[in-house]
Amino acid sequence: MSASKRLKEARKYIGITQQQLADKLGLKQTQIKDIEIERQKVSVEIAQKMEIFYTISGWWLLTGQGEMIKKEAAESLAEDEKKMIESYRKLQPERREWYFFKIVAESMD
């Protein structure tokens, strides 16, 4: 699998649109699209940002070696935290904000 396909796989795993990823990485949506259809390559800078912002392994993204999720990040979470993150990632983007604020509001009670 190419780095471009791995970027798309990671983006879908995170559960965000091309536009949302572009905004986070400081790129244009068309650049993400061009990478995903292999018109452009995944840069080291993009790999680094994916690791910082999403704990996606930059090494995996560039080479395909190892695991998609940085092991240290995954191991530092409790099982219930992992489940909560997985549930959040499955939500539609418009539902995420509502979910976040609901959790915050409940924690203040």
C-alpha positions in Angstrom: 0.0 0.0 0.0 1.3 3.4 -0.9 1.8 6.3 1.5 -1.0 8.1 -0.2 -3.4 5.2 0.5 -2.1 5.0 4.1 -2.9 8.7 4.6 -6.4 8.1 3.4 -6.8 5.1 5.6 -5.5 7.1 8.6 -7.9 10.0 7.8 -10.9 7.6 7.6 -9.7 5.9 10.8 -9.7 9.3 12.6 -13.1 10.0 11.1 -12.5 13.4 9.5 -13.0 14.9 6.0 -10.3 15.9 3.6 -11.1 19.6 4.5 -10.8 19.0 8.2 -7.5 17.3 7.8 -6.3 20.1 5.5 -7.3 22.7 8.0 -5.4 21.0 10.8 -2.3 20.5 8.7 -2.3 24.0 7.2 -3.0 22.7 3.7 -5.7 23.1 1.1 -8.3 20.4 0.6 -7.2 20.0 -2.9 -3.7 19.1 -1.7 -5.1 16.3 0.5 -7.2 15.1 -2.4 -4.1 15.1 -4.7 -2.1 13.1 -2.2 -4.9 10.6 -1.7 -5.1 10.0 -5.5 -1.3 9.9 -5.7 -0.8 13.1 -7.7 1.4 14.3 -4.8 3.5 12.5 -2.2 3.1 12.5 1.5 5.9 14.7 2.8 7.9 14.2 6.0 6.3 17.4 7.3 2.8 15.9 6.8 3.9 12.7 8.5 5.3 14.6 11.5 2.1 16.6 11.9 0.0 13.5 11.7 2.0 12.0 14.5 1.7 15.2 16.6 -2.0 15.9 16.0 -3.4 12.4 15.7 -0.8 9.9 17.1 -0.6 8.3 13.6 2.9 6.9 13.3 4.9 9.0 10.8 7.2 6.0 10.1 4.2 3.9 9.3 2.7 6.6 7.1 5.9 7.0 5.1 7.1 3.4 4.9 4.2 1.1 5.8 6.3 -0.5 8.5 5.0 -0.9 12.0 1.6 0.0 13.4 -0.6 2.9 12.3 -1.1 4.2 15.8 2.0 5.1 17.8 2.3 2.4 20.4 3.2 4.7 23.3 0.0 6.7 22.7 -2.2 3.7 22.6 -0.6 2.1 25.6 -1.0 5.1 27.8 -4.8 5.0 27.5 -7.1 2.9 29.7 -9.5 0.5 28.0 -12.5 2.7 28.7 -10.7 5.7 27.2 -9.8 3.7 24.1 -13.5 2.7 23.7 -14.6 6.3 24.2 -12.2 7.5 21.5 -13.4 4.8 19.1 -17.0 5.8 19.7 -16.2 9.4 19.1 -14.4 8.6 15.9 -17.4 6.8 14.6 -19.6 9.9 15.0 -20.5 12.1 12.1 -18.5 15.3 12.2 -21.6 17.4 13.0 -22.3 15.2 16.0 -18.8 15.4 17.5 -19.2 18.9 18.8 -22.5 18.1 20.4 -21.0 15.0 22.0 -18.0 16.9 23.3 -20.0 19.6 24.9 -22.4 17.0 26.4 -19.5 15.2 28.1 -18.0 18.5 29.4 -21.4 19.6 30.7 -21.9 16.2 32.5 -18.5 16.4 34.1 -19.4 19.8 35.6 -22.4 18.4 37.5 
